[in-house]
Amino acid sequence: MDNKELVAIIILNYNKKDDIIECLESIFKMDYKYFEVIVVDNGSHDGSVDAIKNKYPDVHLIESIKNLGASGGRNLGIKYANEKFNYKFILFLDNDITIMRNTLSEMVNSFNLKENIGIVTPKCYQMNLPGTIVYAGGMSVNFFTGNITNIGGGKKDEGQFDQSKFIFACGGLCLVSKNVMDKIEKFDETFNPYGWEDVDLSIRARKFGF
């Protein structure tokens, strides 16, 4: 394994046993193979931990005794990744998302487009409404009104979001370079239990020139 291209995949889970198993199934079908999976379980009591251990014993499972929220849980995963792996990217992934076979390889390749790219996010679709966008990459932020909206949310994908552009990343599915993580270190836990910690991450990355 070439550790220079290693992706540490960090997935949060809280009481979504079926979703986390489906998410993991999609990960191990990807065409990009240089990764390690870290699941941070935020104190589930629905059998999630046993299900993960039984079906995916090679997954790095961190069991928190309490729900640390989105930022706290991801930070626990970041700390583990920093201690265990010489990774080049971290993929943050929510447990209710399944990833397409070529998504990660395309995201990794996207970092070759410009030198200062720090975070890459793809389009995300609703499972029960094929072709309907949840968000096209991430969020649009109005700093004057404080309004934050999902780009393309609820729209049919007709190619209108096929061109790469600057956005504020959605933490549900985003690939972050080690260079960014070295600068910003972690998510701001002020935003716990969840909400806009990913926008804050993007803003801080931008301040460092990414």
Beta strands, then each sheet from edge to edge (+ up, - down):
strand 1: 7-13
strand 2: 35-41
strand 3: 60-63
strand 4: 89-94
strand 5: 119-120
strand 6: 123-125
strand 7: 133-136
strand 8: 138-141
strand 9: 148-150
strand 10: 168-169
strand 11: 173-177
sheet 1: 3+ 2+ 1+ 4+ 11- 5+
sheet 2: 6+ 7-
sheet 3: 9+ 8- 10+
end
